[in-house]
Amino acid sequence: MTMAIYQHTRHVQARHLKQFETEHRRAYGEAITVLIGGIWREVFEVWADGENPASLFGEDAEYTKVITDALDYASACWVLVRHVVEEKSTPFEVADAVHRFRTCELVEVQVPDHAPLATSELNLFNEQQVGDALNRAADDILDAVGAGDQGLRDAMNLITNAAVAYLTGRAQNLRHVVEQGYEADYPTVLSWIKEANR
């Protein structure tokens, strides 16, 4: 497998990954590479709700059943990626596997540095840009209402932290957000926010 040299990454929301993959192949003539389980994987196909894998593999193929079953299970919530498994591949046979992303997840994608990325209909932002925009919006709102250092400010900070954690898949609920990003425990953080209701 011959691939371009990549030095940059960016995040694409999984619900847009199919369009991203299509535009990338059109622009560069090669597969996209995504981060799965801490390993960069070259992608064969991306499957989303409503697509029929039989058109590629045939009605009786193993992957038709695997992908169809996975898409049938809460299909609107998932995007499937069939990718290369290099550590199991040989010079004579390429091993592959299927991975499922939640549509709301941000998928980290490698970007070739020899040309700008084709994004004709997508606005793509990395994690830092999303976090900065949320923090700026929170600060503007807090300044506009003259908020103090506690209560409402704590609530807005938790909202911005939770939004980024949910988008990147690092946390599945508010308790996880607090456990990963705060020195104080969950009840204590909530007690700060409750000050805004007094």
C-alpha atoms as one frame of an Amber mdcrd trajectory, in Angstrom:
protein
   0.000   0.000   0.000   1.480   3.300  -1.118   0.305   6.357   0.755   1.111
  10.061   0.802   3.118  11.620   3.615   0.867  13.114   6.266   1.885  15.669
   8.862  -1.438  17.203   9.859  -4.664  15.931  11.368  -8.121  17.349  11.740
 -11.429  16.211  13.167 -14.486  15.336  11.106 -17.840  14.598  12.694 -18.643
  10.965  11.930 -21.976  11.864  10.314 -19.939  13.709   7.614 -17.255  11.038
   7.220 -18.815   9.471   4.095 -18.837  12.805   2.262 -15.329  13.575   3.507
 -14.076  10.207   2.228 -15.724  10.729  -1.169 -14.223  14.208  -1.602 -10.809
  13.022  -0.420 -10.719  10.191  -2.982 -11.816  12.595  -5.702  -9.164  15.158
  -4.746  -6.201  12.843  -4.078  -7.090   9.465  -5.599  -6.331   7.623  -2.383
  -7.969   6.339   0.779  -8.452   8.349   3.947  -6.640   7.350   7.148  -8.429
   7.586  10.492  -7.444   7.022  14.106  -9.076   3.910  15.574  -8.074   2.662
  19.001  -4.896   4.726  18.956  -3.742   3.312  15.586  -3.943   5.012  12.176
  -6.019   2.853   9.833  -6.336   3.093   6.057 -10.020   3.048   5.131 -11.582
   0.869   2.418 -15.152   2.185   2.672 -17.426   4.241   4.869 -21.015   3.067
   5.305 -23.886   5.192   6.568 -27.622   4.760   7.098 -29.537   3.733   3.963
 -26.582   2.324   2.005 -26.585  -1.204   0.597 -23.261  -3.079   0.912 -24.550
  -5.800  -1.426 -23.881  -3.443  -4.323 -20.157  -3.810  -3.595 -19.784  -7.260
  -2.033 -22.787  -9.187  -3.409 -25.901 -10.442  -1.637 -24.288 -13.551  -0.119
 -20.947 -12.036   0.931 -19.910 -12.120   4.578 -19.343  -8.353   4.710 -22.820
  -7.678   3.323 -24.313  -9.392   6.370 -21.845  -7.825   8.835 -22.421  -4.280
   7.582 -26.173  -4.667   7.058 -26.645  -6.061  10.566 -24.579  -3.285  12.093
 -26.426  -0.576  10.155 -29.800  -2.088  11.046 -28.923  -1.705  14.729 -29.711
   1.935  15.551 -28.498   2.764  12.044 -29.170   6.490  12.261 -26.777   6.680
  15.213 -23.801   4.890  13.655 -21.338   5.135  10.782 -19.312   2.057   9.820
 -15.754   2.050   8.531 -14.117  -0.978   6.896 -10.357  -0.563   7.318  -7.003
  -2.265   6.845  -5.506  -4.199   9.774  -1.820  -3.973   8.908  -0.546  -6.087
  11.803  -2.559  -9.063  10.496  -1.867  -8.471   6.796   0.720 -10.327   4.723
   2.386  -9.563   1.359  -0.256 -11.831  -0.193  -3.416 -10.871   1.671  -4.705
  -7.665   3.267  -6.591  -8.205   6.516  -9.467  -5.902   7.329 -12.066  -5.192
   9.999 -15.172  -3.077  10.580 -15.311  -0.295  13.155 -18.394   1.630  14.241
 -18.419   5.345  15.134 -21.307   7.208  16.737 -22.533   9.859  14.310 -21.864
  12.580  16.905 -18.213  11.556  17.422 -15.319  13.580  16.075 -13.117  11.283
  13.997  -9.439  12.199  13.734  -8.316  12.087  10.098  -4.828  12.483   8.631
  -4.503  15.287   6.104  -1.827  15.276   3.355   0.314  18.402   3.529   0.943
  18.587  -0.244  -2.442  20.208  -0.991  -5.408  21.836   0.753  -8.222  19.500
   1.718 -11.298  19.438  -0.502 -14.226  20.573   1.622 -16.714  21.914  -0.890
 -19.735  21.544   1.372 -18.237  20.884   4.807 -17.077  23.267   7.471 -14.483
  21.249   9.382 -13.033  22.339  12.695 -10.454  20.759  14.962 -10.933  20.224
  18.679  -8.987  23.343  19.630 -11.103  25.545  17.356 -14.344  24.139  18.745
 -13.152  24.631  22.333 -11.974  28.167  21.659 -15.280  29.124  20.045 -17.291
  27.706  22.943 -15.124  29.475  25.515 -15.371  32.768  23.666 -19.160  32.480
  23.456 -19.361  31.654  27.173 -17.125  34.597  28.111 -19.178  36.989  25.962
 -22.415  35.861  27.612 -20.959  36.052  31.117 -19.550  39.526  30.474 -22.855
  40.701  28.990 -24.782  39.812  32.147 -22.038  40.800  34.580 -21.733  37.299
  36.032 -19.597  36.749  39.110 -16.870  34.160  39.612 -19.231  31.390  40.761
 -22.596  29.925  39.933 -23.408  30.895  36.366 -19.723  31.021  35.375 -19.201
  27.490  36.717 -22.233  26.293  34.754 -20.989  27.838  31.510 -17.519  26.345
  31.999 -19.030  22.910  32.539 -21.163  23.273  29.402 -18.137  24.080  27.228
 -16.073  21.254  28.752 -18.929  18.769  28.338 -19.594  19.779  24.735 -15.991
  19.106  23.667 -15.849  15.848  25.665 -19.085  14.593  24.067 -17.993  15.557
  20.554 -14.656  13.774  20.886 -16.162  10.741  22.616 -13.976  11.172  25.707
 -17.003  11.256  28.002 -20.465   9.726  27.808 -22.112  11.691  30.621 -21.607
  14.689  32.882 -20.021  12.681  35.690 -17.325  11.446  33.286 -16.650  15.050
  32.212 -16.085  16.111  35.817 -13.985  13.055  36.692 -11.675  13.681  33.713
 -11.371  17.461  33.854 -11.825  18.638  37.441  -9.884  18.173  40.654 -13.100
  18.495  42.664 -15.584  15.612  42.745 -18.930  15.569  40.936 -21.172  16.675
  43.866 -18.825  19.570  44.641 -18.858  20.852  41.056 -22.655  20.674  41.003
 -22.800  22.575  44.299 -20.886  25.466  42.682 -23.460  25.631  39.903 -26.383
  25.534  42.333 -25.176  28.867  43.680 -26.666  30.442  40.552 -30.162  29.345
  41.658 -29.996  31.072  45.047
